[in-house]
Amino acid sequence: MPCVWHRRVHESFSRLEEILLFVPDVQSAKPWYADFLGVDPVFDDLHYCAFRLCGVSIGLHPYDDKTPTRSTGPVPYWRVADIHQSIAQLQSKGCGLFRGPIFGVDQRWVCQMTDPFGNVWGLVQVY
């Protein structure tokens, strides 16, 4: 069943398809993301690589004129069962704590982590 926003606002939007991450070099970053995500790329080219996780494509794109460093735009949030365990797991892979964790007024734990390439990943634990 489509979400309410989909029905009321714009029928051509159906679901999140891809999150694009910017890295200095796609081929150098690819092994880290394969290990971190636990999946092999579904598409692999010298200048673009994509993984598929939970129905979403996670694409790697090299820094360029429009994005010379990490993205500072929207942060994708991944639902996790235990935020503190997830933070520890990400830190063991070389990620750093960027923001939080905090227990929000909406009764959810949230935090943001940075991967070794400067991209921000959000975590949310919903009760």
N, C-alpha and C positions, 0 to 999 in steps of 0.2 A: 504494500500500500504506500503510495507517495506521501511524503511529509506534508504538513499543513502549508508550510511556506511554498512548497512546490505547487500545490493546488491553487493557492491564492495569489501568488506573485508572478511567477513566470513558468509556464509549462515546459519550456525547453531545457530547464535545469533539472536533471534527474538525480545525480549523485556526484560526490567527489571522485574524480578520476585519477589525478596525479598530483604529487608534491614534487616540486623541482628544487633540488639542492645544488648549490654552486660550490665548486672545488677548484683548487689550483690546476690539477691534472686528473682527468677522468680515470685513466688507466692506473695511476698510482693510488688513487682513492678506492678503486673498485674492490681490492681484496679486503680492506677494512670493512666496508659496507656489507660485503658478502658474509663475512664472519659475524658482524654485529647483527644483521638481519636473519642470518641462518638460512638464507636461500641464495641460489645462483642467479645471475642476471637472466632475464628473459629476452633482452636485447643488448647487444654489445658492439659498439663502434668506437673508433679512436676518440671521437669527440662527444659521445653520448652513450650512456649506459642506463638500463632500467631494470629494476627489481619489482616483483609483484608480491605484496604482503597485505593480507586481510582485504583483498579486493581493490587495493589502491596501488597504482604504479608510483614507485619512488625513483625519480630520474636524477642522474648526475650530469651536470652541464659545467663546462669550464668557465671560470671567471672571464668576463669580456668587458667591452666598453660600458655597457649599461649596468653590469653588476661586477665591479672590480674586486669586491670582497664578499663576505657572507651576506646572505639576504637579511634585511632588517624588517621585513614585512610580516605578514601573519605567521603565527606559530601553530603548527599542527599539534594537537593534543591526542595522545594515545591513552586509552583506558587501560589501567593496570589493576591487578588484584591487591597488591601491597606496595605502596609508593616507596617506602623506605627500602624494601628489598630491591625494587627496580632501580632506585638511585644507586645502591651499592653495586648492582650488576653493571650499570652503565659506567660507573667510575672505574670498575675493573677493566673496562674496554677503552679507557683513556678519555672518557667524557668528564666535563667539569660542571659543577653546580653553577647555574647562572642566576636563578631567582627562586627563592623558597627553600624548602617546602613550607607552605603555610596551610592552615586549616581555614578555609574561607567562610564567609558569612552564609554561603549557600550549602554549608555542611559537607564540603568536599575538600580533600587534600589535593593541592596542585603544586607543581614546580616546573621549572624550565632547566634543561641541561644543554650544554654545548658539546658538539662532537669535536674530534680533533681538527676538523676543517672549518670550524667556526659557525656551523649551522645550529640553530636552536630547535630543540625537541621538547615538547610539552608532555607532561604526565598528569593524569587525573585519576584519583581513586574515588569512586562513587560508592556510597553506602546504600 
